[in-house]
């Protein structure tokens, strides 16, 4: 029997940066291998097809891009 650690997804925030370009990350791709990649909305779309066979879960928070900023 294999024990698996299941982590609760934490919301992405301004400190989380895209692994490709350094912009604010809005997508977390949890890899089947156990690692994770963070992407801005642009790069998440660009790499979506190639990532599908490699990911266990995708946390997509791109809806935050359409929200009005809090003053």
C-alpha positions, 0 to 999 in steps of 0.5 A, spaced: 500 500 500 502 506 498 501 512 502 499 519 499 500 526 502 494 530 499 495 537 500 489 542 501 490 547 495 492 554 498 490 560 494 495 564 489 497 571 491 502 576 489 508 573 491 507 567 487 510 568 480 510 565 473 516 560 472 516 562 465 516 570 465 516 572 473 509 575 472 504 574 478 502 567 477 494 565 477 495 558 475 498 552 479 499 545 475 501 540 480 505 535 477 504 527 477 511 527 479 510 531 485 512 538 483 508 544 481 509 549 476 506 556 477 504 560 470 501 567 469 494 567 465 498 567 458 503 562 459 498 557 462 494 558 456 500 557 451 502 550 455 496 547 457 496 542 451 503 540 453 501 540 460 495 535 460 499 528 460 503 531 466 499 534 471 495 531 477 491 537 478 490 544 475 488 550 480 486 555 475 485 562 478 485 566 472 478 569 474 481 574 479 484 577 472 477 580 471 475 582 478 476 590 480 482 591 484 480 593 492 482 600 494 
